[in-house]
């Protein structure tokens, strides 16, 4: 009887340990998936920022070239643009 009880206790302990290990693996798997999701999101956002920087640099290059040619660029005000408003000058 004592031997049977010991086996039953060992079986319960083994099952509990296996369940704990499985839970830990599942949790680690979820954490890994979540980390990967955030990594991909950060990567996409960095790509978007890089495209924006390239576009902005291109716009600034055009503005610099226009200013070299003496073009006066109107500065925006709260109502939009107006030639009578202050201007960006070179």
C-alpha positions in Angstrom: 0.0 0.0 0.0 2.8 2.4 0.9 4.5 1.6 -2.4 1.3 2.4 -4.3 0.9 5.7 -2.5 4.6 6.6 -3.3 4.0 5.8 -7.0 0.8 7.9 -7.1 2.6 10.8 -5.4 5.5 10.6 -7.8 3.0 10.5 -10.7 1.2 13.6 -9.4 4.5 15.4 -8.9 5.7 14.4 -12.4 2.4 15.5 -14.0 2.6 18.8 -12.1 6.2 19.4 -13.2 5.3 18.6 -16.8 2.4 21.0 -16.6 4.6 23.7 -15.1 7.2 23.2 -17.8 4.5 23.2 -20.6 3.1 26.4 -19.1 6.5 28.0 -19.0 7.2 27.0 -22.6 3.9 28.4 -23.7 4.5 31.7 -21.8 8.0 31.9 -23.3 6.6 31.3 -26.8 4.0 34.0 -26.3 6.6 36.4 -25.1 8.8 35.5 -28.0 6.0 36.1 -30.5 5.1 39.4 -28.8 8.8 40.5 -28.9 8.9 39.6 -32.6 5.7 41.5 -33.3 7.2 44.6 -31.7 10.5 44.2 -33.5 8.7 44.0 -36.9 6.6 47.1 -36.0 9.7 49.1 -35.0 11.4 48.0 -38.2 8.4 49.2 -40.3 8.3 52.5 -38.5 12.1 53.0 -39.0 11.6 52.3 -42.7 8.8 54.9 -42.8 11.0 57.4 -41.1 13.8 56.8 -43.5 11.4 57.3 -46.5 10.2 60.5 -44.9 13.8 61.8 -44.4 14.7 61.1 -48.0 11.6 63.0 -49.2 12.2 65.9 -46.8 15.9 66.1 -47.9 14.7 66.2 -51.5 12.2 69.0 -50.7 15.0 71.0 -48.8 17.3 70.6 -51.8 14.7 72.1 -54.1 14.1 75.0 -51.7 17.9 75.7 -51.4 18.2 75.7 -55.2 15.3 78.1 -55.5 16.8 80.4 -52.9 20.1 80.4 -54.8 18.2 81.6 -57.8 16.8 84.4 -55.7 13.2 83.1 -55.4 11.4 84.6 -52.4 9.4 81.9 -50.6 6.3 83.2 -48.7 6.3 82.2 -45.1 3.0 80.5 -43.9 0.7 82.3 -41.4 -2.3 81.0 -39.6 -4.6 81.7 -42.6 -2.3 80.1 -45.2 0.1 81.8 -47.5 0.1 85.4 -48.6 2.6 87.3 -50.7 2.2 90.3 -48.4 3.2 88.3 -45.4 6.8 87.9 -44.2 8.9 85.8 -46.6 11.9 83.5 -46.2 14.7 85.3 -47.9 18.2 84.4 -48.9 
